[in-house]
Amino acid sequence: MIRRTAALVLAALLPILAGPGQAQAAGYRYWSFWEREGDRWIYATEGPATARPSDGAVQGFRFAVSENSADASQPRGMTSFAVICARTPAQEGSKRVALVLDFGTAADAPAGENPPASRAFCARVPEDATTAEALASVAEPLRYDTNALLCAISGYPKTGCGEQVTAGGKPTAGEKPTATEEPEKDGGPSVGVYAGGALIAALAAAAVWQARRRGRG
């Protein structure tokens, strides 16, 4: 009898334990920040507001939908500092930073918006300037949210900021990426955790009921 009761309870709770997020993989629509090392892009370990590149650095930004840094889309297009900054000679007291801006694909764009063409700039800024300051010198307007998350470059996108979306590209309610543009999954208890607790309680109740029944018999 206990096994039968447990099976019935488990069958009832399986849809809850699976969770609504399992049917459609979710991601975040946001600007990711990258640094060029040799012949490859490396996901930046800090945000553009604190990163201070040296003269000759190549940094990139890519707008796309991704779940986290492991599957984030890399910037496309020109990556050579020598080419990007060919017409910007070195000057004492300043540094040059090559910035690659990839506005992504139409599939990643918010509803009603079209991504601009990718572009590259050579920003000449003071030696102690951050990446955010270099970006502001060549790609305004920039838009940030109250948590210092970079929301828009050159006005793109017009609205939204790190929103979570379903596999179909529709926004959903959820946590935003952090200011370092590293989207993280919600670390709080999930519906499945609470459902699991309910399952354990139901099984315990079934066991008590069966024991009392045998005692009466």
N, C-alpha and C positions, 0 to 999 in steps of 0.2 A: 504493500500500500504506500509506503514511504517513497519507493522508487517511482511509482505511478504519479504521486503528487508532485515530486520533484520534477519529473519530465513535463508535466502540465505547466508548472510555474516557469520552468526554463523556456518552454515554447512561447509563453506569453511575453517573456522579457527579452527574447532575442532581438526583436526589432529595436528596442530601446538600447540594448547593449551595443548593437552595431553602430548606433549614432547616426544623426542626419548627415554628417559630413562624409560618410563613407561612399555615398552614392555618386557624388561629384567632387573631384579633387579641387581643393581651394588654393588660391594663391593670393599674392598682393600685387597691385599695380603701383609701381613706384620707380623712382630714379635710383639706380644702383651706382656706386662709386668704385672706380678701378684705378690701379697703378700699373704702369708698364715696367716690367723687369725683363731685360733682354729681349727675347722674341715672343713673350707671352704676357697676357693680362693676369693680374693678381687682384682678387677682391680686396678692397681696402679694409684695413683693420681699425680705422677710425674715420670719423666723419670729415667732410670738407671744411667745417668750421674750425677744426683743430689741427688738421694736417698742414704741414709747412714744407712744401716741396723745394728742392734745391734747383739751381739753374741747370737747365738741360733735362728736366723731368718731363715725362709724358704721362698724362692722366686722362681718364675717360669717364664718361657718364652714359648710361644706357637706360632708356625708358622701356619697361616691359612688365609682363606679369610673370612672377616666379614665386615659388614657395619659400625659398631661403637661398643663402649664398651658394649652396651646393649645386642648385640647378639654375642659377641666375644667368641671363643672357649677356654675353660680352659685347663691348662696343665693336662696331664694324667700321671699316674705312681706313683712312690714312693713319699710320702709327709712327712714322719717322720724324724725330725731332728736327733732323737736318732739313727735311723738306718743309715741314710746317713752319719752322722759324727761319727759313732761308733768307727772308727779307727783313728780319729783325735782329740786327747786330747786337752783340753784348755791350753793355754800358756799366761803368763803375757805379756801385751803389744800388743796382737793381738786378733782377734775375728774370729769366725767360722760362715760361711754363707752357708746354704744348698741351692744348686741351682738345680732346676728341669728343664731340657731342653726337650721340646716336639717338634719335627721337623714336626709334622702334618701328614696328610694323602696324598696318591697319588693324590687324587682329588684336593687338594689345592696346589700341587707342580707346579712350572713353567714347561712349555713344555720342555721335554727332560731331566728332573731331577727326581730323586727318593729320597724321604726323608730318612735320616738315622734313626736308631732306637733311641727311647727316652733314655735318660741317666740322671743320677744325680751325682753331685759332691759336695764335701765339700771343700769350699775355705777358706784357712787360710790367712787372710790379716791384715794389720795394723788397729788399732781401728778406725781411721778416714776415712777408705777407703769407696768409693762409691760402689754401686752394679756393675757399669760398670767395675771398677777395679777388683772386685771379679770375675766377668765373664771373664775378660781378663786373669786372672791367671790360669784358668782351661779350657777354651773353645776357644782358638785362632785357626785360625785367625778370628777376628771380622772385619766387614766392616760397615762403616758409610757413609752417604751422607754429602753434604756440609751444611745441616741444622741440623746435629747431630742426624739424625734419624738412629736407628740401622737397618742395611740392612741384615746382615748375621752373623750367629753364627757358629763357626767351619767350616767356608767356605760355609755354606748353607744358601740361594741359591747362585749359582755362579754369577748370574746377577739379575738385577731388584732391586727395592727398594720402597716398599709401593705403587706399581702401582694399578690403578683402573682396575677392570676386570668386564666383563659382567657375567650373570648367567651361561654362557657356559664356563667361565674360561679364555676368551681371554682378553688381556690387552686393555684398552682404554685410551684416553687422559683424564686427570683429575687431581685434586689436590691431593697431597700426605698427609698422616697423619702427624701430628706435631711431634716434637722431643719427646713428652711424649707418642707417639705411640697411640694417640687417634684420629682415622680418623674422620674428620668432613666433612659435606657436604658443597659445595661451597655456600657461603652466598651472592654472587652477583646476579644481576637481571637475571632471567631466560628468555628463549625464550617465555614462556607463558606470562610473564609480558608484554613484548613488543607486543605480539599478542593481549593481552587484551586491550592495548592502541589503537591498530589498530582497534579493534572491536568497541570501544567507538567512535572513530573518524568516522568510517563508518556509525554508527547509527545516529550520529549528522548530517552528510552530508545528509543522507536520510530524516531526519526531516526537514532540511532547504529546500530541494528540494520540498518536499510535501507542505510546507507552501507557497512557491512561486507559486506553481501550483494552489493552492486554491485562492491566491490573484489575479492571472491573470483571474481566472474564475469568 
